[in-house]
Amino acid sequence: MQIRSDLRRKLYWVSVLYFAEGFPFGVAIDNLPVYFRVHGVSLTEIGLLGLVGLPWTLKVFWAPLVDRFGQRRHWTVASLVLMAALVAVLPLLDPATPGFWIWTILLLFTAASATQDIAIDAYTIGLLAPGEEGVANGVRTAAYRVALIVSGGGLVIFAGRAGWPPTFWIASAILLGLAVAAVRSPAVPEIPAEQRAWLAPLRAWIRRPAAFAVLGFVLIYKLGDAAMGPMVKPFWLDRGLTVEEIGFVSTSLGVGASLAGALLGGVYTSRAGIFRALWVLGLVQAVSNLGYAGAAELGGGRAAIYSASLLESFTGGLGTAAFLAFLMHICDKRQAATEYALLSSLFGLTRTLVNPLSGWAADSLGYASFFALTFFLALPAYALLPWVRGWIRDKEE
């Protein structure tokens, strides 16, 4: 697929900004639990510290501020600078007794990260033209995954060799470098603040024909994946795989397969159109769950589990590229921060609602039947496609 020079420039900025979006998430999710555990913090306290991730779910409530005040790239730069300062201060406090100040730093860090997510998502929607969402979202997903590898596994490995304070200070320097890069990002047209209505465009968006069918589609499109996810690693452990094997397959091979799927899915979405990609790649993504069902039912060994894992990671990247392109496509550029934050929060709500039930279902049904069930959980979204079709305007190639 030949890429125009102007699109190539846009894809460069998409990769930079989504690396910036993924980096703090990896610090919070992959680094902090290890950091506190090696300093003797109990599992109960580490679990409670997970509450600092709430801003990523609640960001829709302050997303209108990003639409209403200032430029989106300025919100991005300010968030990165704040996160850099917070990460630099964190190792100066005693991690063995996480108290008020550590909680405050972590909560401010995740709030800044969530605000940056709002701004970058809205900025990208304004940057891209119709028809460019597919390949852009492949690049976006790949850059985000690379950031998770760097800020997660990469920094943890470095901490084991150089200690935690230098690790956090390097993370701070990376965040500052990303802030400098974000300053240079190209301006995109934005409505002056005094001309913006706050809630009226969002109300008009919700009042569009079939809006609630579209919201339902967003909620359940990846329901099968969300249901299966929490039970995959327990399945590996129960089948005798070691922790090292799990880390190698999921972190190294799995991320590589996911990157390949995301890039290929982005190209396919740009060529075939968002609507066709949604149902074709979504179906492929759902069918991959049956790979785990087969491995569980037939008692497959390591080769079967590895194959099921790589297939699931690859097809997950395919489906995600099409789905994210759809989310961006249906947002109004003028109100992109609020609308995309609403959609991404709704998408995240799927995991929140279904994860507590996954363990009960797997325990009651057994792994094979449970994994097969997750395939069927992916199908109800297809009943909503006739209404979703009316919201998509695929560019004719």
C-alpha positions as YAML, in Angstrom:
chain: A
units: angstrom
residues:
- id: 1
  name: MET
  ca: [0.00, 0.00, 0.00]
- id: 2
  name: GLN
  ca: [1.63, 3.28, -1.14]
- id: 3
  name: ILE
  ca: [1.28, 6.06, 1.43]
- id: 4
  name: ARG
  ca: [1.11, 9.73, 0.43]
- id: 5
  name: SER
  ca: [3.70, 12.08, 1.91]
- id: 6
  name: ASP
  ca: [1.09, 14.07, 3.85]
- id: 7
  name: LEU
  ca: [-0.37, 10.88, 5.32]
- id: 8
  name: ARG
  ca: [3.12, 9.63, 6.14]
- id: 9
  name: ARG
  ca: [3.70, 12.82, 8.14]
- id: 10
  name: LYS
  ca: [0.43, 12.32, 9.99]
- id: 11
  name: LEU
  ca: [1.32, 8.72, 10.78]
- id: 12
  name: TYR
  ca: [4.63, 9.88, 12.24]
- id: 13
  name: TRP
  ca: [2.81, 12.12, 14.70]
- id: 14
  name: VAL
  ca: [0.26, 9.42, 15.47]
- id: 15
  name: SER
  ca: [3.12, 7.08, 16.41]
- id: 16
  name: VAL
  ca: [4.82, 9.71, 18.61]
- id: 17
  name: LEU
  ca: [1.64, 10.72, 20.43]
- id: 18
  name: TYR
  ca: [0.39, 7.20, 21.04]
- id: 19
  name: PHE
  ca: [3.78, 6.17, 22.35]
- id: 20
  name: ALA
  ca: [3.32, 9.09, 24.75]
- id: 21
  name: GLU
  ca: [-0.17, 7.82, 25.62]
- id: 22
  name: GLY
  ca: [0.94, 4.26, 26.29]
- id: 23
  name: PHE
  ca: [4.11, 5.06, 28.25]
- id: 24
  name: PRO
  ca: [2.51, 6.28, 31.53]
- id: 25
  name: PHE
  ca: [-0.02, 3.44, 31.43]
- id: 26
  name: GLY
  ca: [2.84, 0.96, 31.39]
- id: 27
  name: VAL
  ca: [4.55, 2.76, 34.29]
- id: 28
  name: ALA
  ca: [1.38, 2.57, 36.41]
- id: 29
  name: ILE
  ca: [0.26, -0.95, 35.50]
- id: 30
  name: ASP
  ca: [3.55, -2.83, 35.09]
- id: 31
  name: ASN
  ca: [6.11, -0.93, 37.20]
- id: 32
  name: LEU
  ca: [4.35, 0.21, 40.34]
- id: 33
  name: PRO
  ca: [3.09, -3.20, 41.54]
- id: 34
  name: VAL
  ca: [6.64, -4.59, 41.25]
- id: 35
  name: TYR
  ca: [8.12, -1.47, 42.88]
- id: 36
  name: PHE
  ca: [5.89, -1.68, 45.94]
- id: 37
  name: ARG
  ca: [6.09, -5.45, 46.26]
- id: 38
  name: VAL
  ca: [9.90, -5.54, 46.35]
- id: 39
  name: HIS
  ca: [9.72, -2.98, 49.15]
- id: 40
  name: GLY
  ca: [7.53, -5.25, 51.24]
- id: 41
  name: VAL
  ca: [4.09, -3.78, 50.63]
- id: 42
  name: SER
  ca: [1.31, -6.34, 51.18]
- id: 43
  name: LEU
  ca: [-0.76, -7.71, 48.31]
- id: 44
  name: THR
  ca: [-3.86, -6.18, 49.90]
- id: 45
  name: GLU
  ca: [-2.33, -2.70, 49.84]
- id: 46
  name: ILE
  ca: [-1.07, -3.17, 46.29]
- id: 47
  name: GLY
  ca: [-4.58, -4.19, 45.28]
- id: 48
  name: LEU
  ca: [-6.00, -1.04, 46.90]
- id: 49
  name: LEU
  ca: [-3.43, 1.07, 45.07]
- id: 50
  name: GLY
  ca: [-5.12, -0.12, 41.90]
- id: 51
  name: LEU
  ca: [-7.87, 2.38, 42.72]
- id: 52
  name: VAL
  ca: [-5.61, 5.16, 41.46]
- id: 53
  name: GLY
  ca: [-6.52, 3.91, 37.96]
- id: 54
  name: LEU
  ca: [-10.08, 5.24, 38.32]
- id: 55
  name: PRO
  ca: [-9.32, 8.43, 36.32]
- id: 56
  name: TRP
  ca: [-8.99, 6.32, 33.17]
- id: 57
  name: THR
  ca: [-12.61, 5.20, 33.65]
- id: 58
  name: LEU
  ca: [-13.99, 8.54, 34.86]
- id: 59
  name: LYS
  ca: [-12.24, 10.79, 32.34]
- id: 60
  name: VAL
  ca: [-15.47, 11.41, 30.44]
- id: 61
  name: PHE
  ca: [-16.57, 13.76, 33.23]
- id: 62
  name: TRP
  ca: [-13.83, 16.32, 32.55]
- id: 63
  name: ALA
  ca: [-13.38, 15.64, 28.84]
- id: 64
  name: PRO
  ca: [-15.64, 18.65, 27.96]
- id: 65
  name: LEU
  ca: [-13.02, 20.93, 29.53]
- id: 66
  name: VAL
  ca: [-10.49, 19.78, 26.92]
- id: 67
  name: ASP
  ca: [-12.99, 20.57, 24.18]
- id: 68
  name: ARG
  ca: [-13.97, 23.91, 25.67]
- id: 69
  name: PHE
  ca: [-10.68, 25.45, 26.81]
- id: 70
  name: GLY
  ca: [-7.29, 25.72, 25.13]
- id: 71
  name: GLN
  ca: [-5.71, 23.67, 22.36]
- id: 72
  name: ARG
  ca: [-5.54, 19.90, 22.62]
- id: 73
  name: ARG
  ca: [-1.80, 19.68, 22.03]
- id: 74
  name: HIS
  ca: [-1.25, 22.16, 24.88]
- id: 75
  name: TRP
  ca: [-3.22, 19.85, 27.19]
- id: 76
  name: THR
  ca: [-0.95, 17.02, 26.05]
- id: 77
  name: VAL
  ca: [2.25, 18.95, 26.77]
- id: 78
  name: ALA
  ca: [1.04, 20.11, 30.19]
- id: 79
  name: SER
  ca: [0.04, 16.56, 31.15]
- id: 80
  name: LEU
  ca: [3.42, 15.15, 30.13]
- id: 81
  name: VAL
  ca: [5.34, 17.80, 32.09]
- id: 82
  name: LEU
  ca: [3.22, 17.17, 35.19]
- id: 83
  name: MET
  ca: [3.73, 13.41, 34.94]
- id: 84
  name: ALA
  ca: [7.48, 13.88, 34.53]
- id: 85
  name: ALA
  ca: [7.62, 15.94, 37.71]
- id: 86
  name: LEU
  ca: [5.53, 13.45, 39.69]
- id: 87
  name: VAL
  ca: [7.62, 10.45, 38.59]
- id: 88
  name: ALA
  ca: [10.82, 12.27, 39.54]
- id: 89
  name: VAL
  ca: [9.51, 12.94, 43.05]
- id: 90
  name: LEU
  ca: [8.11, 9.45, 43.71]
- id: 91
  name: PRO
  ca: [11.42, 7.68, 44.65]
- id: 92
  name: LEU
  ca: [12.11, 10.38, 47.25]
- id: 93
  name: LEU
  ca: [9.25, 9.00, 49.38]
- id: 94
  name: ASP
  ca: [9.36, 5.77, 51.38]
- id: 95
  name: PRO
  ca: [7.71, 3.07, 49.25]
- id: 96
  name: ALA
  ca: [7.50, 0.62, 52.16]
- id: 97
  name: THR
  ca: [4.74, 2.68, 53.80]
- id: 98
  name: PRO
  ca: [2.60, 4.20, 51.03]
- id: 99
  name: GLY
  ca: [0.68, 6.97, 52.74]
- id: 100
  name: PHE
  ca: [-1.13, 10.16, 51.84]
- id: 101
  name: TRP
  ca: [1.60, 11.72, 49.68]
- id: 102
  name: ILE
  ca: [2.28, 8.60, 47.62]
- id: 103
  name: TRP
  ca: [-1.45, 8.14, 47.06]
- id: 104
  name: THR
  ca: [-1.71, 11.80, 46.03]
- id: 105
  name: ILE
  ca: [1.21, 11.55, 43.59]
- id: 106
  name: LEU
  ca: [-0.13, 8.39, 41.99]
- id: 107
  name: LEU
  ca: [-3.66, 9.77, 41.69]
- id: 108
  name: LEU
  ca: [-2.39, 12.99, 40.11]
- id: 109
  name: PHE
  ca: [-0.22, 10.91, 37.76]
- id: 110
  name: THR
  ca: [-3.12, 8.79, 36.49]
- id: 111
  name: ALA
  ca: [-5.40, 11.85, 36.26]
- id: 112
  name: ALA
  ca: [-2.77, 13.59, 34.10]
- id: 113
  name: SER
  ca: [-2.42, 10.42, 32.02]
- id: 114
  name: ALA
  ca: [-6.19, 10.22, 31.50]
- id: 115
  name: THR
  ca: [-6.29, 13.91, 30.54]
- id: 116
  name: GLN
  ca: [-3.50, 13.33, 28.04]
- id: 117
  name: ASP
  ca: [-5.51, 10.41, 26.59]
- id: 118
  name: ILE
  ca: [-8.49, 12.72, 26.08]
- id: 119
  name: ALA
  ca: [-6.37, 15.37, 24.36]
- id: 120
  name: ILE
  ca: [-4.40, 12.99, 22.12]
- id: 121
  name: ASP
  ca: [-7.49, 11.08, 21.00]
- id: 122
  name: ALA
  ca: [-9.30, 14.31, 20.13]
- id: 123
  name: TYR
  ca: [-6.23, 15.80, 18.43]
- id: 124
  name: THR
  ca: [-5.81, 12.68, 16.28]
- id: 125
  name: ILE
  ca: [-9.44, 12.77, 15.19]
- id: 126
  name: GLY
  ca: [-8.91, 16.37, 14.06]
- id: 127
  name: LEU
  ca: [-5.64, 15.50, 12.33]
- id: 128
  name: LEU
  ca: [-6.94, 12.63, 10.19]
- id: 129
  name: ALA
  ca: [-9.13, 12.93, 7.12]
- id: 130
  name: PRO
  ca: [-11.96, 10.46, 6.38]
- id: 131
  name: GLY
  ca: [-10.49, 7.24, 5.01]
- id: 132
  name: GLU
  ca: [-7.22, 7.61, 6.91]
- id: 133
  name: GLU
  ca: [-8.47, 6.13, 10.18]
- id: 134
  name: GLY
  ca: [-7.72, 2.51, 9.32]
- id: 135
  name: VAL
  ca: [-3.97, 2.64, 8.66]
- id: 136
  name: ALA
  ca: [-3.58, 5.32, 11.36]
- id: 137
  name: ASN
  ca: [-5.13, 3.07, 13.97]
- id: 138
  name: GLY
  ca: [-2.81, 0.24, 13.00]
- id: 139
  name: VAL
  ca: [0.15, 2.55, 13.61]
- id: 140
  name: ARG
  ca: [-1.52, 3.86, 16.77]
- id: 141
  name: THR
  ca: [-1.97, 0.40, 18.26]
- id: 142
  name: ALA
  ca: [1.59, -0.59, 17.39]
- id: 143
  name: ALA
  ca: [3.08, 2.55, 18.96]
- id: 144
  name: TYR
  ca: [1.01, 2.06, 22.11]
- id: 145
  name: ARG
  ca: [2.17, -1.55, 22.44]
- id: 146
  name: VAL
  ca: [5.81, -0.56, 21.95]
- id: 147
  name: ALA
  ca: [5.40, 2.02, 24.73]
- id: 148
  name: LEU
  ca: [4.05, -0.68, 27.04]
- id: 149
  name: ILE
  ca: [7.10, -2.84, 26.33]
- id: 150
  name: VAL
  ca: [9.50, 0.05, 27.04]
- id: 151
  name: SER
  ca: [7.76, 1.39, 30.14]
- id: 152
  name: GLY
  ca: [6.76, -2.03, 31.45]
- id: 153
  name: GLY
  ca: [9.26, -4.78, 30.85]
- id: 154
  name: GLY
  ca: [12.13, -2.51, 29.78]
- id: 155
  name: LEU
  ca: [12.12, -0.29, 32.85]
- id: 156
  name: VAL
  ca: [11.55, -3.22, 35.23]
- id: 157
  name: ILE
  ca: [14.62, -4.98, 33.80]
- id: 158
  name: PHE
  ca: [16.61, -1.75, 34.16]
- id: 159
  name: ALA
  ca: [15.44, -1.35, 37.77]
- id: 160
  name: GLY
  ca: [16.76, -4.81, 38.57]
- id: 161
  name: ARG
  ca: [20.22, -3.73, 37.44]
- id: 162
  name: ALA
  ca: [20.45, -0.02, 38.34]
- id: 163
  name: GLY
  ca: [17.90, 0.41, 41.14]
- id: 164
  name: TRP
  ca: [14.55, 2.16, 41.29]
- id: 165
  name: PRO
  ca: [15.46, 5.87, 41.69]
- id: 166
  name: PRO
  ca: [17.47, 5.97, 38.42]
- id: 167
  name: THR
  ca: [14.65, 4.05, 36.74]
- id: 168
  name: PHE
  ca: [12.02, 6.62, 37.69]
- id: 169
  name: TRP
  ca: [14.31, 9.49, 36.75]
- id: 170
  name: ILE
  ca: [14.84, 7.94, 33.31]
- id: 171
  name: ALA
  ca: [11.08, 7.59, 32.98]
- id: 172
  name: SER
  ca: [10.77, 11.26, 33.92]
- id: 173
  name: ALA
  ca: [13.33, 12.23, 31.25]
- id: 174
  name: ILE
  ca: [11.43, 10.22, 28.62]
- id: 175
  name: LEU
  ca: [8.19, 12.00, 29.54]
- id: 176
  name: LEU
  ca: [9.93, 15.38, 29.26]
- id: 177
  name: GLY
  ca: [11.33, 14.39, 25.88]
- id: 178
  name: LEU
  ca: [7.86, 13.45, 24.70]
- id: 179
  name: ALA
  ca: [6.57, 16.83, 25.93]
- id: 180
  name: VAL
  ca: [9.22, 18.59, 23.83]
- id: 181
  name: ALA
  ca: [8.18, 16.50, 20.83]
- id: 182
  name: ALA
  ca: [4.48, 17.25, 21.40]
- id: 183
  name: VAL
  ca: [5.20, 21.00, 21.33]
- id: 184
  name: ARG
  ca: [6.29, 20.58, 17.71]
- id: 185
  name: SER
  ca: [3.20, 18.66, 16.61]
- id: 186
  name: PRO
  ca: [1.34, 20.37, 13.75]
- id: 187
  name: ALA
  ca: [-1.64, 22.54, 14.60]
- id: 188
  name: VAL
  ca: [-5.07, 21.29, 13.57]
- id: 189
  name: PRO
  ca: [-8.12, 23.52, 13.05]
- id: 190
  name: GLU
  ca: [-10.09, 23.99, 16.27]
- id: 191
  name: ILE
  ca: [-13.18, 26.04, 16.98]
- id: 192
  name: PRO
  ca: [-12.42, 29.08, 19.19]
- id: 193
  name: ALA
  ca: [-13.53, 28.51, 22.77]
- id: 194
  name: GLU
  ca: [-16.10, 31.30, 22.77]
- id: 195
  name: GLN
  ca: [-17.93, 29.66, 19.83]
- id: 196
  name: ARG
  ca: [-18.21, 26.25, 21.43]
- id: 197
  name: ALA
  ca: [-21.31, 24.97, 23.07]
- id: 198
  name: TRP
  ca: [-20.56, 22.55, 25.86]
- id: 199
  name: LEU
  ca: [-23.35, 19.99, 25.98]
- id: 200
  name: ALA
  ca: [-25.54, 20.88, 23.00]
- id: 201
  name: PRO
  ca: [-23.39, 19.09, 20.36]
- id: 202
  name: LEU
  ca: [-23.12, 16.01, 22.57]
- id: 203
  name: ARG
  ca: [-26.89, 15.96, 23.07]
- id: 204
  name: ALA
  ca: [-27.35, 16.30, 19.31]
- id: 205
  name: TRP
  ca: [-24.92, 13.40, 18.78]
- id: 206
  name: ILE
  ca: [-26.87, 11.18, 21.18]
- id: 207
  name: ARG
  ca: [-30.14, 12.16, 19.47]
- id: 208
  name: ARG
  ca: [-28.93, 10.97, 16.07]
- id: 209
  name: PRO
  ca: [-30.85, 8.00, 14.63]
- id: 210
  name: ALA
  ca: [-29.83, 4.69, 16.18]
- id: 211
  name: ALA
  ca: [-27.44, 6.36, 18.65]
- id: 212
  name: PHE
  ca: [-28.28, 3.92, 21.43]
- id: 213
  name: ALA
  ca: [-27.78, 0.97, 19.07]
- id: 214
  name: VAL
  ca: [-24.30, 2.35, 18.28]
- id: 215
  name: LEU
  ca: [-23.54, 2.78, 21.99]
- id: 216
  name: GLY
  ca: [-24.70, -0.80, 22.57]
- id: 217
  name: PHE
  ca: [-22.43, -1.98, 19.76]
- id: 218
  name: VAL
  ca: [-19.45, -0.21, 21.36]
- id: 219
  name: LEU
  ca: [-20.28, -1.85, 24.68]
- id: 220
  name: ILE
  ca: [-20.47, -5.44, 23.41]
- id: 221
  name: TYR
  ca: [-18.26, -5.58, 20.28]
- id: 222
  name: LYS
  ca: [-15.30, -7.00, 22.23]
- id: 223
  name: LEU
  ca: [-17.37, -8.73, 24.90]
- id: 224
  name: GLY
  ca: [-15.97, -12.15, 24.01]
- id: 225
  name: ASP
  ca: [-12.38, -10.95, 24.36]
- id: 226
  name: ALA
  ca: [-13.13, -9.13, 27.60]
- id: 227
  name: ALA
  ca: [-14.74, -12.24, 29.10]
- id: 228
  name: MET
  ca: [-11.92, -14.59, 28.12]
- id: 229
  name: GLY
  ca: [-8.98, -12.35, 29.04]
- id: 230
  name: PRO
  ca: [-8.89, -12.83, 32.85]
- id: 231
  name: MET
  ca: [-8.98, -16.62, 32.57]
- id: 232
  name: VAL
  ca: [-6.21, -17.14, 30.03]
- id: 233
  name: LYS
  ca: [-3.25, -17.05, 32.42]
- id: 234
  name: PRO
  ca: [-4.94, -19.20, 35.08]
- id: 235
  name: PHE
  ca: [-5.58, -21.73, 32.31]
- id: 236
  name: TRP
  ca: [-1.89, -21.72, 31.40]
- id: 237
  name: LEU
  ca: [-0.89, -22.24, 35.02]
- id: 238
  name: ASP
  ca: [-3.39, -25.05, 35.53]
- id: 239
  name: ARG
  ca: [-1.97, -26.79, 32.45]
- id: 240
  name: GLY
  ca: [1.53, -26.74, 33.95]
- id: 241
  name: LEU
  ca: [3.16, -23.81, 32.16]
- id: 242
  name: THR
  ca: [5.74, -21.92, 34.17]
- id: 243
  name: VAL
  ca: [5.63, -18.21, 34.98]
- id: 244
  name: GLU
  ca: [8.65, -17.69, 32.73]
- id: 245
  name: GLU
  ca: [6.86, -19.35, 29.81]
- id: 246
  name: ILE
  ca: [3.79, -17.21, 30.37]
- id: 247
  name: GLY
  ca: [5.88, -14.04, 30.44]
- id: 248
  name: PHE
  ca: [7.73, -15.01, 27.28]
- id: 249
  name: VAL
  ca: [4.61, -15.93, 25.31]
- id: 250
  name: SER
  ca: [2.40, -13.05, 26.44]
- id: 251
  name: THR
  ca: [4.97, -10.26, 26.65]
- id: 252
  name: SER
  ca: [7.35, -11.05, 23.80]
- id: 253
  name: LEU
  ca: [5.69, -13.31, 21.25]
- id: 254
  name: GLY
  ca: [2.17, -12.12, 22.08]
- id: 255
  name: VAL
  ca: [3.00, -8.43, 21.73]
- id: 256
  name: GLY
  ca: [4.79, -9.11, 18.45]
- id: 257
  name: ALA
  ca: [1.76, -10.97, 17.10]
- id: 258
  name: SER
  ca: [-0.54, -8.19, 18.30]
- id: 259
  name: LEU
  ca: [1.62, -5.55, 16.58]
- id: 260
  name: ALA
  ca: [1.54, -7.50, 13.32]
- id: 261
  name: GLY
  ca: [-2.23, -7.89, 13.58]
- id: 262
  name: ALA
  ca: [-2.75, -4.21, 14.33]
- id: 263
  name: LEU
  ca: [-0.68, -3.05, 11.36]
- id: 264
  name: LEU
  ca: [-2.27, -5.55, 8.97]
- id: 265
  name: GLY
  ca: [-5.73, -4.69, 10.33]
- id: 266
  name: GLY
  ca: [-5.08, -1.00, 9.77]
- id: 267
  name: VAL
  ca: [-4.10, -1.58, 6.15]
- id: 268
  name: TYR
  ca: [-7.12, -3.83, 5.55]
- id: 269
  name: THR
  ca: [-9.47, -1.26, 7.14]
- id: 270
  name: SER
  ca: [-8.14, 1.49, 4.87]
- id: 271
  name: ARG
  ca: [-8.56, -0.66, 1.78]
- id: 272
  name: ALA
  ca: [-11.83, -2.45, 2.52]
- id: 273
  name: GLY
  ca: [-13.57, 0.29, 4.49]
- id: 274
  name: ILE
  ca: [-14.49, 0.50, 8.15]
- id: 275
  name: PHE
  ca: [-17.83, -1.30, 7.93]
- id: 276
  name: ARG
  ca: [-16.49, -4.38, 6.15]
- id: 277
  name: ALA
  ca: [-13.44, -4.47, 8.43]
- id: 278
  name: LEU
  ca: [-15.65, -4.32, 11.53]
- id: 279
  name: TRP
  ca: [-17.54, -7.48, 10.73]
- id: 280
  name: VAL
  ca: [-14.82, -9.42, 8.91]
- id: 281
  name: LEU
  ca: [-12.01, -8.76, 11.41]
- id: 282
  name: GLY
  ca: [-14.42, -8.92, 14.34]
- id: 283
  name: LEU
  ca: [-15.53, -12.38, 13.27]
- id: 284
  name: VAL
  ca: [-11.93, -13.54, 12.86]
- id: 285
  name: GLN
  ca: [-11.20, -12.17, 16.32]
- id: 286
  name: ALA
  ca: [-14.15, -14.10, 17.81]
- id: 287
  name: VAL
  ca: [-13.27, -17.36, 16.06]
- id: 288
  name: SER
  ca: [-9.79, -17.27, 17.60]
- id: 289
  name: ASN
  ca: [-11.36, -17.88, 21.03]
- id: 290
  name: LEU
  ca: [-12.26, -21.35, 19.80]
- id: 291
  name: GLY
  ca: [-8.53, -22.07, 19.61]
- id: 292
  name: TYR
  ca: [-8.37, -21.95, 23.40]
- id: 293
  name: ALA
  ca: [-11.55, -24.02, 23.61]
- id: 294
  name: GLY
  ca: [-9.94, -26.68, 21.42]
- id: 295
  name: ALA
  ca: [-6.70, -26.67, 23.42]
- id: 296
  name: ALA
  ca: [-8.69, -27.10, 26.65]
- id: 297
  name: GLU
  ca: [-11.05, -29.78, 25.31]
- id: 298
  name: LEU
  ca: [-8.42, -31.90, 23.58]
- id: 299
  name: GLY
  ca: [-5.87, -31.58, 26.37]
- id: 300
  name: GLY
  ca: [-3.32, -30.04, 24.05]
- id: 301
  name: GLY
  ca: [0.19, -29.51, 25.34]
- id: 302
  name: ARG
  ca: [2.45, -26.52, 25.10]
- id: 303
  name: ALA
  ca: [2.39, -26.36, 21.31]
- id: 304
  name: ALA
  ca: [-1.43, -26.12, 21.27]
- id: 305
  name: ILE
  ca: [-1.50, -23.46, 24.00]
- id: 306
  name: TYR
  ca: [1.26, -21.42, 22.35]
- id: 307
  name: SER
  ca: [-0.59, -21.59, 19.02]
- id: 308
  name: ALA
  ca: [-3.88, -20.55, 20.62]
- id: 309
  name: SER
  ca: [-2.14, -17.66, 22.38]
- id: 310
  name: LEU
  ca: [-0.42, -16.32, 19.26]
- id: 311
  name: LEU
  ca: [-3.61, -16.67, 17.22]
- id: 312
  name: GLU
  ca: [-5.61, -14.79, 19.85]
- id: 313
  name: SER
  ca: [-3.01, -11.99, 20.07]
- id: 314
  name: PHE
  ca: [-2.77, -11.62, 16.29]
- id: 315
  name: THR
  ca: [-6.53, -11.55, 15.68]
- id: 316
  name: GLY
  ca: [-7.01, -9.26, 18.68]
- id: 317
  name: GLY
  ca: [-4.77, -6.75, 16.92]
- id: 318
  name: LEU
  ca: [-6.81, -7.13, 13.73]
- id: 319
  name: GLY
  ca: [-10.11, -6.48, 15.49]
- id: 320
  name: THR
  ca: [-8.78, -3.61, 17.59]
- id: 321
  name: ALA
  ca: [-7.49, -1.72, 14.56]
- id: 322
  name: ALA
  ca: [-10.92, -1.82, 12.90]
- id: 323
  name: PHE
  ca: [-12.76, -0.99, 16.12]
- id: 324
  name: LEU
  ca: [-10.63, 2.04, 17.00]
- id: 325
  name: ALA
  ca: [-10.98, 3.32, 13.44]
- id: 326
  name: PHE
  ca: [-14.75, 3.08, 13.85]
- id: 327
  name: LEU
  ca: [-14.70, 4.98, 17.16]
- id: 328
  name: MET
  ca: [-12.71, 7.83, 15.64]
- id: 329
  name: HIS
  ca: [-14.85, 7.86, 12.50]
- id: 330
  name: ILE
  ca: [-18.13, 8.46, 14.34]
- id: 331
  name: CYS
  ca: [-16.84, 11.35, 16.48]
- id: 332
  name: ASP
  ca: [-17.54, 14.96, 15.61]
- id: 333
  name: LYS
  ca: [-14.19, 16.73, 15.24]
- id: 334
  name: ARG
  ca: [-15.58, 19.77, 17.07]
- id: 335
  name: GLN
  ca: [-16.52, 17.72, 20.13]
- id: 336
  name: ALA
  ca: [-14.02, 14.92, 19.73]
- id: 337
  name: ALA
  ca: [-12.58, 14.97, 23.25]
- id: 338
  name: THR
  ca: [-15.95, 14.50, 24.93]
- id: 339
  name: GLU
  ca: [-17.36, 12.02, 22.45]
- id: 340
  name: TYR
  ca: [-14.28, 9.80, 22.21]
- id: 341
  name: ALA
  ca: [-13.85, 9.83, 26.00]
- id: 342
  name: LEU
  ca: [-17.48, 8.70, 26.31]
- id: 343
  name: LEU
  ca: [-16.97, 5.88, 23.80]
- id: 344
  name: SER
  ca: [-13.66, 4.69, 25.24]
- id: 345
  name: SER
  ca: [-15.08, 4.78, 28.78]
- id: 346
  name: LEU
  ca: [-18.05, 2.71, 27.59]
- id: 347
  name: PHE
  ca: [-15.66, 0.29, 25.91]
- id: 348
  name: GLY
  ca: [-13.69, 0.02, 29.18]
- id: 349
  name: LEU
  ca: [-16.90, -0.55, 31.10]
- id: 350
  name: THR
  ca: [-17.27, -3.88, 29.28]
- id: 351
  name: ARG
  ca: [-14.21, -5.27, 31.07]
- id: 352
  name: THR
  ca: [-15.34, -3.87, 34.40]
- id: 353
  name: LEU
  ca: [-18.76, -5.53, 34.16]
- id: 354
  name: VAL
  ca: [-17.76, -8.91, 32.77]
- id: 355
  name: ASN
  ca: [-14.45, -9.64, 34.51]
- id: 356
  name: PRO
  ca: [-15.96, -10.44, 37.94]
- id: 357
  name: LEU
  ca: [-18.21, -13.05, 36.29]
- id: 358
  name: SER
  ca: [-15.48, -14.73, 34.25]
- id: 359
  name: GLY
  ca: [-13.99, -16.66, 37.16]
- id: 360
  name: TRP
  ca: [-17.39, -17.94, 38.28]
- id: 361
  name: ALA
  ca: [-18.30, -19.01, 34.74]
- id: 362
  name: ALA
  ca: [-14.98, -20.78, 34.11]
- id: 363
  name: ASP
  ca: [-15.22, -22.55, 37.46]
- id: 364
  name: SER
  ca: [-18.79, -23.66, 36.78]
- id: 365
  name: LEU
  ca: [-18.44, -24.67, 33.13]
- id: 366
  name: GLY
  ca: [-14.81, -25.73, 32.89]
- id: 367
  name: TYR
  ca: [-12.25, -24.10, 30.63]
- id: 368
  name: ALA
  ca: [-13.32, -25.70, 27.35]
- id: 369
  name: SER
  ca: [-17.01, -24.78, 27.66]
- id: 370
  name: PHE
  ca: [-16.19, -21.33, 29.01]
- id: 371
  name: PHE
  ca: [-13.84, -20.48, 26.12]
- id: 372
  name: ALA
  ca: [-16.46, -21.72, 23.65]
- id: 373
  name: LEU
  ca: [-19.04, -19.51, 25.38]
- id: 374
  name: THR
  ca: [-16.84, -16.45, 24.84]
- id: 375
  name: PHE
  ca: [-17.10, -17.02, 21.09]
- id: 376
  name: PHE
  ca: [-20.90, -16.82, 21.28]
- id: 377
  name: LEU
  ca: [-20.68, -13.71, 23.48]
- id: 378
  name: ALA
  ca: [-19.05, -11.94, 20.54]
- id: 379
  name: LEU
  ca: [-21.99, -12.58, 18.20]
- id: 380
  name: PRO
  ca: [-24.79, -10.30, 19.60]
- id: 381
  name: ALA
  ca: [-22.89, -7.24, 18.38]
- id: 382
  name: TYR
  ca: [-23.57, -8.37, 14.81]
- id: 383
  name: ALA
  ca: [-27.30, -7.93, 15.32]
- id: 384
  name: LEU
  ca: [-26.64, -4.18, 15.69]
- id: 385
  name: LEU
  ca: [-24.65, -3.81, 12.46]
- id: 386
  name: PRO
  ca: [-27.63, -2.64, 10.35]
- id: 387
  name: TRP
  ca: [-27.95, 0.42, 12.61]
- id: 388
  name: VAL
  ca: [-24.19, 0.91, 12.84]
- id: 389
  name: ARG
  ca: [-23.94, 0.94, 9.03]
- id: 390
  name: GLY
  ca: [-25.83, 4.23, 8.84]
- id: 391
  name: TRP
  ca: [-23.13, 5.99, 10.89]
- id: 392
  name: ILE
  ca: [-20.26, 4.98, 8.61]
- id: 393
  name: ARG
  ca: [-19.30, 6.90, 5.48]
- id: 394
  name: ASP
  ca: [-16.52, 4.85, 3.92]
- id: 395
  name: LYS
  ca: [-14.40, 6.70, 1.41]
- id: 396
  name: GLU
  ca: [-14.58, 5.15, -2.04]
- id: 397
  name: GLU
  ca: [-11.15, 4.10, -3.24]
...
